[in-house]
Amino acid sequence: MKFVGALDQGTTSTRFILFDQSGALKASHQMEHEQIFPQPGWVEHDPLEIWNNSVEVIGQTLSKVRASYRDIVGIGITNQRETIVAWEPETGIVRYNALVWQDLRGSEYIEGLKTTVDIEKLQSKSGLIPSSYFSASKIVWMLDHVDGLRADAERGMVVFGTIDSYLVWNLTGGPGKG
């Protein structure tokens, strides 16, 4: 039997749901992951824990219906959106914990932006109000505060992506392939 899977990587947990060809739910499994609060306003997750939990929930769900990875014909991914990860594509090494969508450490960059950019014009072009919710300010914070990250990024040795990007990279082969 063939299945379609849904990987739901949320703020507090990761869940995998398996559907048969008629769309009937056949099995699911869920695991929580640690919330890391280094200081007030900062929220982090361990990307490796999220990846390992993703592999585990997929495996546990498949075991419930006695299926294998080969029985999955497609996977949809939903995720916590603006949570950002920095990793080395050649090695898979994660360079810093994921900065979660709730993390406020990029606020100083947003405030600085408001003094140098026409915010109304930016909003009319992008449809968005500048906010530390979005990934850009988190990436800038990482570049400014994680030792060696900016230099490695400039040499193309580091990539940045949201959780779904990181999961797809791993699911499609990981280091040197994903």
Residue frames relative to the residue before (quaternion, step in Angstrom):
aa qw qx qy qz dx dy dz
M 1.0000 0.0000 0.0000 0.0000 0.00 0.00 0.00
K 0.2998 -0.7461 0.5711 0.1650 3.57 -1.09 0.77
F 0.1675 -0.7970 0.5785 0.0449 3.53 -1.15 0.75
V 0.2424 -0.6879 0.6554 0.1962 3.51 -1.42 0.30
G 0.1940 -0.8060 0.5530 0.0828 3.55 -0.91 0.95
A 0.1788 -0.7355 0.6403 0.1308 3.52 -1.30 0.47
L 0.1398 -0.7723 0.6175 0.0518 3.55 -0.70 1.15
D 0.0845 -0.8016 0.5918 -0.0137 3.55 -0.51 1.25
Q 0.0259 -0.8072 0.5887 -0.0343 3.57 -0.18 1.31
G 0.0278 -0.8517 0.5214 -0.0446 3.55 -0.10 1.32
T 0.7541 -0.4090 0.2857 0.4271 3.52 -1.35 0.03
T 0.8085 0.2567 -0.1263 0.5143 3.60 0.97 -0.75
S 0.8190 0.0881 -0.0291 0.5662 3.60 1.17 -0.35
T 0.2943 -0.6989 0.6179 0.2076 3.51 -1.41 0.18
R 0.0256 -0.7961 0.6040 -0.0280 3.55 -0.92 0.95
F 0.1381 -0.7532 0.6353 0.0997 3.56 -1.19 0.64
I 0.1006 -0.7838 0.6126 0.0123 3.54 -0.92 1.00
L 0.1816 -0.7959 0.5743 0.0606 3.55 -0.88 0.99
F 0.1102 -0.7853 0.6088 0.0223 3.55 -0.93 1.02
D 0.4072 -0.6804 0.5392 0.2837 3.57 -1.12 0.60
Q 0.7491 -0.4264 0.2698 0.4293 3.58 -1.31 0.04
S 0.6662 0.4765 -0.3125 0.4812 3.60 1.16 -0.40
G 0.5730 -0.6141 0.3629 0.4034 3.59 1.30 -0.08
A 0.4729 0.6712 -0.4436 0.3591 3.57 1.27 0.14
L 0.4635 -0.6616 0.5150 0.2867 3.55 -1.00 0.86
K 0.1746 -0.8191 0.5426 0.0643 3.57 -0.74 1.09
A 0.7911 -0.1463 0.1287 0.5798 3.61 1.01 -0.73
S 0.0000 -0.7789 0.6264 0.0298 3.54 -1.32 0.32
H 0.0584 -0.7635 0.6412 0.0508 3.51 -1.34 0.32
Q 0.0978 -0.8062 0.5834 0.0056 3.58 -1.05 0.82
M 0.0352 -0.7768 0.6287 0.0099 3.56 -1.16 0.74
E 0.3687 -0.7087 0.5563 0.2286 3.56 -1.04 0.80
H 0.1764 -0.7579 0.6113 0.1439 3.56 -1.27 0.39
E 0.6499 -0.5624 0.3720 0.3506 3.52 -1.28 0.56
Q 0.2675 -0.7013 0.6389 0.1686 3.51 -1.17 0.76
I 0.1425 -0.8011 0.5793 0.0480 3.60 -0.72 1.07
F 0.0525 -0.7997 0.5975 -0.0274 3.57 -0.76 1.13
P 0.1661 -0.8385 0.5097 0.0982 3.65 0.23 1.22
Q 0.7650 -0.1121 0.0687 0.6305 3.57 1.18 -0.59
P 0.7018 -0.4639 0.2985 0.4508 3.62 -1.18 0.32
G 0.8048 0.2639 -0.2201 0.4840 3.56 -0.94 0.95
W 0.6627 0.4583 -0.3039 0.5084 3.59 1.26 -0.18
V 0.0063 0.7858 -0.6176 0.0332 3.58 -0.93 0.92
E 0.0005 -0.8095 0.5846 -0.0553 3.56 -0.76 1.10
H 0.1423 -0.7288 0.6578 0.1260 3.51 -1.41 0.36
D 0.4414 -0.6516 0.5449 0.2893 3.55 -1.23 0.50
P 0.3804 -0.7551 0.4816 0.2308 3.63 -0.41 1.16
L 0.6308 0.5298 -0.3446 0.4502 3.60 1.04 -0.68
E 0.6193 0.5182 -0.3452 0.4783 3.59 1.04 -0.69
I 0.6483 0.5083 -0.3194 0.4684 3.59 0.96 -0.83
W 0.6545 0.4963 -0.3173 0.4740 3.61 0.93 -0.84
N 0.6729 0.4919 -0.3013 0.4631 3.60 0.85 -0.94
N 0.6450 0.5038 -0.3202 0.4771 3.59 1.00 -0.76
S 0.6189 0.5440 -0.3428 0.4512 3.58 1.04 -0.73
V 0.6506 0.4993 -0.3064 0.4832 3.57 0.93 -0.90
E 0.6721 0.5136 -0.2940 0.4451 3.58 0.92 -0.92
V 0.6911 0.4659 -0.3077 0.4590 3.62 0.82 -0.87
I 0.6065 0.5264 -0.3603 0.4746 3.60 1.08 -0.62
G 0.6809 0.5004 -0.2857 0.4521 3.57 0.85 -0.98
Q 0.6672 0.4997 -0.3003 0.4636 3.58 0.92 -0.90
T 0.6477 0.5125 -0.3199 0.4643 3.57 1.00 -0.81
L 0.6554 0.5079 -0.3118 0.4639 3.58 0.93 -0.88
S 0.6501 0.5250 -0.3297 0.4393 3.58 0.96 -0.80
K 0.6068 0.5754 -0.3533 0.4193 3.60 1.10 -0.61
V 0.7590 0.2935 -0.1824 0.5518 3.61 1.17 -0.53
R 0.4287 -0.7311 0.4277 0.3144 3.56 1.36 0.28
A 0.4251 0.6729 -0.4739 0.3767 3.53 0.88 1.06
S 0.3373 -0.7147 0.5708 0.2228 3.57 -1.33 0.21
Y 0.7125 -0.4301 0.3344 0.4421 3.54 -1.33 0.15
R 0.6265 0.5613 -0.3297 0.4287 3.59 1.06 -0.70
D 0.6298 0.5457 -0.3306 0.4430 3.59 1.22 -0.39
I 0.5945 0.5420 -0.3649 0.4688 3.59 1.29 -0.12
V 0.2073 -0.8024 0.5501 0.1027 3.59 -0.69 1.09
G 0.8044 -0.0447 0.0201 0.5920 3.58 1.22 -0.26
I 0.1443 -0.7682 0.6188 0.0783 3.53 -1.24 0.57
G 0.1909 -0.7311 0.6436 0.1215 3.54 -1.06 0.85
I 0.1752 -0.7874 0.5837 0.0925 3.57 -1.05 0.72
T 0.0372 -0.7305 0.6810 0.0350 3.50 -1.06 0.88
N 0.0169 -0.8368 0.5452 -0.0479 3.57 -0.91 0.80
Q 0.6803 -0.5212 0.3585 0.3701 3.52 -1.38 0.09
R 0.5271 -0.7367 0.3241 0.2727 3.52 1.26 0.67
E 0.8806 0.0693 -0.0377 0.4673 3.63 -0.27 -1.15
T 0.3983 0.6717 -0.5108 0.3596 3.60 1.18 0.36
I 0.1743 -0.8375 0.5170 0.0312 3.59 -0.69 1.12
V 0.1484 -0.7726 0.6157 0.0441 3.55 -1.11 0.89
A 0.1488 -0.7420 0.6448 0.1077 3.58 -1.18 0.68
W 0.1391 0.7960 -0.5774 0.1171 3.58 -0.78 1.03
E 0.4882 -0.6365 0.5169 0.2989 3.52 -1.33 0.39
P 0.3699 -0.7734 0.4641 0.2229 3.62 -0.48 1.12
E 0.6587 0.5153 -0.3264 0.4404 3.61 1.10 -0.48
T 0.7874 0.2991 -0.1483 0.5181 3.59 1.12 -0.63
G 0.4121 -0.7068 0.4697 0.3316 3.56 1.15 -0.59
I 0.4418 0.7012 -0.4576 0.3220 3.59 1.26 -0.02
V 0.3081 -0.7225 0.5945 0.1721 3.55 -0.89 1.04
R 0.3491 -0.7949 0.4685 0.1636 3.56 -0.74 1.07
Y 0.7838 -0.0148 0.0163 0.6206 3.59 1.23 -0.35
N 0.6205 -0.5069 0.4140 0.4320 3.56 -1.17 0.33
A 0.5646 -0.5735 0.4641 0.3700 3.56 -1.20 0.51
L 0.3018 -0.7150 0.5993 0.1966 3.56 -1.02 0.84
V 0.3570 -0.7861 0.4782 0.1608 3.54 -0.49 1.30
W 0.6783 -0.5201 0.3470 0.3861 3.56 -1.18 0.64
Q 0.6730 0.5025 -0.2952 0.4554 3.63 1.09 -0.64
D 0.5001 0.6955 -0.4074 0.3167 3.58 1.25 -0.43
L 0.2647 -0.8099 0.5129 0.1047 3.58 -0.85 1.02
R 0.4373 0.7435 -0.4508 0.2297 3.62 1.17 -0.09
G 0.6300 0.5313 -0.3475 0.4474 3.62 1.18 -0.25
S 0.3964 0.7563 -0.4526 0.2570 3.59 1.28 -0.07
E 0.6292 0.5459 -0.3485 0.4298 3.60 0.99 -0.77
Y 0.6441 0.5091 -0.3251 0.4694 3.59 1.05 -0.68
I 0.6342 0.5224 -0.3265 0.4672 3.56 1.03 -0.76
E 0.6452 0.5083 -0.3222 0.4707 3.60 0.94 -0.83
G 0.6464 0.5114 -0.3135 0.4716 3.60 1.01 -0.79
L 0.6202 0.5494 -0.3255 0.4556 3.56 1.05 -0.81
K 0.6504 0.5440 -0.3124 0.4283 3.55 0.98 -0.85
T 0.6826 0.4649 -0.2951 0.4804 3.62 1.16 -0.43
T 0.7583 0.3857 -0.2030 0.4848 3.61 1.18 -0.35
V 0.7456 0.3519 -0.1859 0.5345 3.60 1.22 -0.32
D 0.4740 -0.6230 0.5356 0.3167 3.55 -1.18 0.61
I 0.3049 -0.8045 0.4860 0.1536 3.56 -0.10 1.34
E 0.6353 0.5253 -0.3448 0.4490 3.62 0.96 -0.77
K 0.6563 0.4970 -0.3091 0.4761 3.58 0.98 -0.83
L 0.6344 0.5249 -0.3225 0.4669 3.58 0.97 -0.86
Q 0.6736 0.4889 -0.2957 0.4688 3.56 0.91 -0.89
S 0.6649 0.4963 -0.3225 0.4556 3.61 0.94 -0.78
K 0.6696 0.4898 -0.2952 0.4738 3.61 1.09 -0.66
S 0.7868 0.3446 -0.1660 0.4845 3.58 0.90 -0.95
G 0.3840 -0.7155 0.4909 0.3155 3.56 1.14 -0.60
L 0.6800 0.4743 -0.2670 0.4912 3.56 1.30 0.04
I 0.3695 -0.6654 0.5973 0.2528 3.52 -1.24 0.57
P 0.5046 -0.6489 0.4561 0.3410 3.64 -0.78 0.89
S 0.1321 0.7887 -0.5781 0.1619 3.55 -0.79 1.08
S 0.5197 -0.6287 0.4769 0.3274 3.56 -1.15 0.60
Y 0.4425 0.6787 -0.4543 0.3704 3.61 1.28 -0.05
F 0.7034 0.4761 -0.2656 0.4561 3.58 0.94 -0.91
S 0.6743 -0.5783 0.3200 0.3294 3.54 -1.23 0.62
A 0.5860 0.6416 -0.3851 0.3109 3.60 0.93 -0.83
S 0.7012 0.4577 -0.2945 0.4605 3.61 0.79 -0.92
K 0.6096 0.5367 -0.3517 0.4654 3.60 1.13 -0.54
I 0.6376 0.5137 -0.3232 0.4744 3.59 1.02 -0.81
V 0.6424 0.5125 -0.3277 0.4662 3.60 0.92 -0.87
W 0.6333 0.5223 -0.3391 0.4595 3.60 0.94 -0.83
M 0.6549 0.5059 -0.3184 0.4625 3.60 0.88 -0.89
L 0.6572 0.5168 -0.3152 0.4490 3.59 0.88 -0.92
D 0.7164 0.4554 -0.2454 0.4682 3.59 1.02 -0.79
H 0.8113 0.3331 -0.1332 0.4617 3.62 1.07 -0.62
V 0.6634 0.4648 -0.3217 0.4903 3.62 1.14 -0.30
D 0.4997 -0.7016 0.4241 0.2797 3.58 -0.56 1.21
G 0.8672 0.1197 -0.1198 0.4682 3.53 -0.90 1.07
L 0.4870 0.7010 -0.4271 0.2984 3.59 1.21 -0.21
R 0.6520 0.5161 -0.3327 0.4448 3.60 0.87 -0.87
A 0.6677 0.4963 -0.3079 0.4615 3.61 0.85 -0.93
D 0.6740 0.4841 -0.2998 0.4706 3.59 0.92 -0.85
A 0.6281 0.5210 -0.3342 0.4716 3.59 1.05 -0.70
E 0.6546 0.5135 -0.3119 0.4588 3.59 0.98 -0.83
R 0.6901 0.4392 -0.2688 0.5084 3.60 1.18 -0.56
G 0.5271 -0.6654 0.3922 0.3544 3.59 1.27 0.11
M 0.4868 0.6893 -0.4115 0.3442 3.58 1.23 0.38
V 0.7328 0.3082 -0.1915 0.5756 3.59 1.31 -0.11
V 0.1197 -0.7601 0.6328 0.0872 3.53 -1.13 0.71
F 0.2542 -0.7361 0.6088 0.1512 3.54 -1.27 0.50
G 0.1633 0.7872 -0.5855 0.1041 3.54 -1.03 0.72
T 0.5518 -0.5636 0.4865 0.3757 3.50 -1.31 0.28
I 0.7333 -0.4350 0.2803 0.4410 3.58 -1.26 0.29
D 0.6492 0.5139 -0.3451 0.4419 3.62 0.90 -0.77
S 0.6199 0.5350 -0.3404 0.4622 3.61 1.04 -0.72
Y 0.6599 0.5091 -0.2951 0.4671 3.55 0.95 -0.93
L 0.6656 0.4910 -0.3041 0.4726 3.60 0.95 -0.82
V 0.6493 0.4993 -0.3233 0.4739 3.61 0.91 -0.86
W 0.6174 0.5447 -0.3422 0.4528 3.59 0.98 -0.83
N 0.6908 0.4627 -0.2742 0.4833 3.59 0.89 -0.90
L 0.6775 0.5088 -0.2985 0.4392 3.59 0.88 -0.91
T 0.7331 0.4123 -0.2322 0.4886 3.60 1.13 -0.58
G 0.8180 -0.2837 0.1109 0.4879 3.58 1.12 0.48
G 0.3309 -0.7893 0.4748 0.2051 3.58 1.15 -0.38
P 0.8708 -0.0949 0.0393 0.4807 3.59 -1.18 -0.60
G 0.8563 0.1122 -0.1223 0.4891 3.51 -0.88 1.10
K 0.7635 0.3482 -0.1860 0.5111 3.60 1.23 -0.22
G 0.6819 0.5464 -0.2932 0.3879 3.57 0.92 -0.97
